[in-house]
Amino acid sequence: MTERVKFNASVSFLVEKDEQFLLFYRTDGYFKGGWWVLPAGHIELGETATQTAIREAKEELDIDVDSQDVSFAHVVHNLVGENKRMDFYFIIKNFKGEIKNMEPDSCAKMAFFGKDNLPPLEKIAPTTLQALRNIWSNIPYSERQE
């Protein structure tokens, strides 16, 4: 009998404001230290991907988001590295509250960027850049393999 694959799952989200989206500059050395990434988190047991986006938006940014304001954008079937996972991407256009950096130990800075004024591409995490390009091209699914 063939062994079935087990995956971790994460959720990343584009918080949009004035046709720009928020990126974090991670410097913690744990996950993509020294790279620009989208706000993100792991799906917890019993939680949906949408619920994860809402929870992580509160934990990382101190903003409140309603479920109807979370729109699916893309999924990456990620087979790179040790942590094989499904990376779900959502867009959040409406939220309540003022965005704050609630994780200064892992996020050195955060800033809004537009499609035409990104940070240097070599400083954007590869999966993040792949997802962004696919989202902007309306492609709902992609893969990363070693």
Contacts in CASP RR format, 6 or more apart in sequence:
PFRMAT RR
TARGET T0000
AUTHOR 0000-0000-0000
METHOD contacts of the structure
MODEL  1
MTERVKFNASVSFLVEKDEQFLLFYRTDGYFKGGWWVLPAGHIELGETAT
QTAIREAKEELDIDVDSQDVSFAHVVHNLVGENKRMDFYFIIKNFKGEIK
NMEPDSCAKMAFFGKDNLPPLEKIAPTTLQALRNIWSNIPYSERQE
5 84 0 8 1.000
7 84 0 8 1.000
7 85 0 8 1.000
7 86 0 8 1.000
8 42 0 8 1.000
8 83 0 8 1.000
8 84 0 8 1.000
8 85 0 8 1.000
8 86 0 8 1.000
9 42 0 8 1.000
9 43 0 8 1.000
9 49 0 8 1.000
9 85 0 8 1.000
9 86 0 8 1.000
9 87 0 8 1.000
9 88 0 8 1.000
10 40 0 8 1.000
10 41 0 8 1.000
10 42 0 8 1.000
10 43 0 8 1.000
10 85 0 8 1.000
10 86 0 8 1.000
10 87 0 8 1.000
10 88 0 8 1.000
11 40 0 8 1.000
11 41 0 8 1.000
11 42 0 8 1.000
11 43 0 8 1.000
11 49 0 8 1.000
11 52 0 8 1.000
11 53 0 8 1.000
11 56 0 8 1.000
11 87 0 8 1.000
11 88 0 8 1.000
11 89 0 8 1.000
11 90 0 8 1.000
12 37 0 8 1.000
12 38 0 8 1.000
12 39 0 8 1.000
12 40 0 8 1.000
12 41 0 8 1.000
12 87 0 8 1.000
12 88 0 8 1.000
12 89 0 8 1.000
12 90 0 8 1.000
12 128 0 8 1.000
12 131 0 8 1.000
13 38 0 8 1.000
13 39 0 8 1.000
13 40 0 8 1.000
13 53 0 8 1.000
13 56 0 8 1.000
13 57 0 8 1.000
13 70 0 8 1.000
13 89 0 8 1.000
13 90 0 8 1.000
13 91 0 8 1.000
13 92 0 8 1.000
14 21 0 8 1.000
14 22 0 8 1.000
14 38 0 8 1.000
14 73 0 8 1.000
14 89 0 8 1.000
14 90 0 8 1.000
14 91 0 8 1.000
14 92 0 8 1.000
14 132 0 8 1.000
14 135 0 8 1.000
15 21 0 8 1.000
15 22 0 8 1.000
15 39 0 8 1.000
15 57 0 8 1.000
15 61 0 8 1.000
15 63 0 8 1.000
15 92 0 8 1.000
15 95 0 8 1.000
15 99 0 8 1.000
16 91 0 8 1.000
16 92 0 8 1.000
16 93 0 8 1.000
17 112 0 8 1.000
18 112 0 8 1.000
19 114 0 8 1.000
20 112 0 8 1.000
20 113 0 8 1.000
20 114 0 8 1.000
21 38 0 8 1.000
21 112 0 8 1.000
21 113 0 8 1.000
21 114 0 8 1.000
22 38 0 8 1.000
22 39 0 8 1.000
22 61 0 8 1.000
22 99 0 8 1.000
22 110 0 8 1.000
22 111 0 8 1.000
22 112 0 8 1.000
23 36 0 8 1.000
23 37 0 8 1.000
23 38 0 8 1.000
23 110 0 8 1.000
23 111 0 8 1.000
23 112 0 8 1.000
23 113 0 8 1.000
23 119 0 8 1.000
23 124 0 8 1.000
23 128 0 8 1.000
24 36 0 8 1.000
24 37 0 8 1.000
24 38 0 8 1.000
24 39 0 8 1.000
24 60 0 8 1.000
24 107 0 8 1.000
24 109 0 8 1.000
24 110 0 8 1.000
25 34 0 8 1.000
25 35 0 8 1.000
25 36 0 8 1.000
25 107 0 8 1.000
25 108 0 8 1.000
25 109 0 8 1.000
25 110 0 8 1.000
25 111 0 8 1.000
25 119 0 8 1.000
26 32 0 8 1.000
26 33 0 8 1.000
26 34 0 8 1.000
26 35 0 8 1.000
26 36 0 8 1.000
26 37 0 8 1.000
26 106 0 8 1.000
26 107 0 8 1.000
26 108 0 8 1.000
27 33 0 8 1.000
27 34 0 8 1.000
27 106 0 8 1.000
27 107 0 8 1.000
27 108 0 8 1.000
28 105 0 8 1.000
28 106 0 8 1.000
28 107 0 8 1.000
30 106 0 8 1.000
31 37 0 8 1.000
31 106 0 8 1.000
32 125 0 8 1.000
32 128 0 8 1.000
34 123 0 8 1.000
35 123 0 8 1.000
35 124 0 8 1.000
35 125 0 8 1.000
35 128 0 8 1.000
36 119 0 8 1.000
36 123 0 8 1.000
36 124 0 8 1.000
36 125 0 8 1.000
36 128 0 8 1.000
37 124 0 8 1.000
37 125 0 8 1.000
37 128 0 8 1.000
38 89 0 8 1.000
38 128 0 8 1.000
38 131 0 8 1.000
39 56 0 8 1.000
39 57 0 8 1.000
39 60 0 8 1.000
39 61 0 8 1.000
40 56 0 8 1.000
41 52 0 8 1.000
41 56 0 8 1.000
41 60 0 8 1.000
42 52 0 8 1.000
43 49 0 8 1.000
43 52 0 8 1.000
43 88 0 8 1.000
44 52 0 8 1.000
44 55 0 8 1.000
47 55 0 8 1.000
49 88 0 8 1.000
49 90 0 8 1.000
50 67 0 8 1.000
50 70 0 8 1.000
50 90 0 8 1.000
51 67 0 8 1.000
52 88 0 8 1.000
53 65 0 8 1.000
53 70 0 8 1.000
53 90 0 8 1.000
53 92 0 8 1.000
54 65 0 8 1.000
54 66 0 8 1.000
54 67 0 8 1.000
54 70 0 8 1.000
57 63 0 8 1.000
57 64 0 8 1.000
57 65 0 8 1.000
57 92 0 8 1.000
57 95 0 8 1.000
58 64 0 8 1.000
58 65 0 8 1.000
59 102 0 8 1.000
59 103 0 8 1.000
60 102 0 8 1.000
60 103 0 8 1.000
60 107 0 8 1.000
61 99 0 8 1.000
61 100 0 8 1.000
61 101 0 8 1.000
61 102 0 8 1.000
62 97 0 8 1.000
62 98 0 8 1.000
62 99 0 8 1.000
62 100 0 8 1.000
62 102 0 8 1.000
63 95 0 8 1.000
63 96 0 8 1.000
63 97 0 8 1.000
63 98 0 8 1.000
63 99 0 8 1.000
64 95 0 8 1.000
64 96 0 8 1.000
64 97 0 8 1.000
65 92 0 8 1.000
65 94 0 8 1.000
65 95 0 8 1.000
65 96 0 8 1.000
66 94 0 8 1.000
69 92 0 8 1.000
69 93 0 8 1.000
69 94 0 8 1.000
69 95 0 8 1.000
70 90 0 8 1.000
70 91 0 8 1.000
70 92 0 8 1.000
71 90 0 8 1.000
71 91 0 8 1.000
71 92 0 8 1.000
71 93 0 8 1.000
72 88 0 8 1.000
72 89 0 8 1.000
72 90 0 8 1.000
72 140 0 8 1.000
73 89 0 8 1.000
73 90 0 8 1.000
73 91 0 8 1.000
73 131 0 8 1.000
73 135 0 8 1.000
73 140 0 8 1.000
74 88 0 8 1.000
74 89 0 8 1.000
74 131 0 8 1.000
74 134 0 8 1.000
74 135 0 8 1.000
74 139 0 8 1.000
74 140 0 8 1.000
74 141 0 8 1.000
74 142 0 8 1.000
75 86 0 8 1.000
75 87 0 8 1.000
75 88 0 8 1.000
75 89 0 8 1.000
75 140 0 8 1.000
75 141 0 8 1.000
75 142 0 8 1.000
76 86 0 8 1.000
76 87 0 8 1.000
76 89 0 8 1.000
76 127 0 8 1.000
76 130 0 8 1.000
76 131 0 8 1.000
76 141 0 8 1.000
76 142 0 8 1.000
76 143 0 8 1.000
76 144 0 8 1.000
77 86 0 8 1.000
77 141 0 8 1.000
77 142 0 8 1.000
77 143 0 8 1.000
77 144 0 8 1.000
78 84 0 8 1.000
78 85 0 8 1.000
78 86 0 8 1.000
78 87 0 8 1.000
78 127 0 8 1.000
78 143 0 8 1.000
78 144 0 8 1.000
79 143 0 8 1.000
79 144 0 8 1.000
79 145 0 8 1.000
79 146 0 8 1.000
80 126 0 8 1.000
80 127 0 8 1.000
80 144 0 8 1.000
80 145 0 8 1.000
80 146 0 8 1.000
81 146 0 8 1.000
87 127 0 8 1.000
87 131 0 8 1.000
89 131 0 8 1.000
89 135 0 8 1.000
91 135 0 8 1.000
99 110 0 8 1.000
101 107 0 8 1.000
101 109 0 8 1.000
101 110 0 8 1.000
111 119 0 8 1.000
113 119 0 8 1.000
115 136 0 8 1.000
118 124 0 8 1.000
121 129 0 8 1.000
124 132 0 8 1.000
126 144 0 8 1.000
127 144 0 8 1.000
130 142 0 8 1.000
130 144 0 8 1.000
131 142 0 8 1.000
134 140 0 8 1.000
134 141 0 8 1.000
134 142 0 8 1.000
END
